[in-house]
Amino acid sequence: MHGLIADFIHYLNVERGLAKATQTSYQQDLITFSAWLADPKKRTFPEEFGTIQ
């Protein structure tokens, strides 16, 4: 996953010309989010999809 994040940050730098602080912020957010996705103990909503309106 981190390779994909690095590729995206490279894109933000080269193609979009975003500031280094913006790139760093995006990178940290994506690393945190990917760690959350990979956590097998993450909590989900107990409701079934059909019961949510």
SULPEWO-V248553 format. One record per run of one state. SS is the DSSP state (alpha for helix, beta for strand, coil for the rest). FROM is the first residue (numbers start at 1). TO is the last residue. Records with the same first field share a line. If there is no record, write none. Layout:
BEGIN
SS=FROM-TO  FROM-TO
END
This chain:
BEGIN
coil=1-1  15-19  39-48  52-53
alpha=2-14  20-38  49-51
END
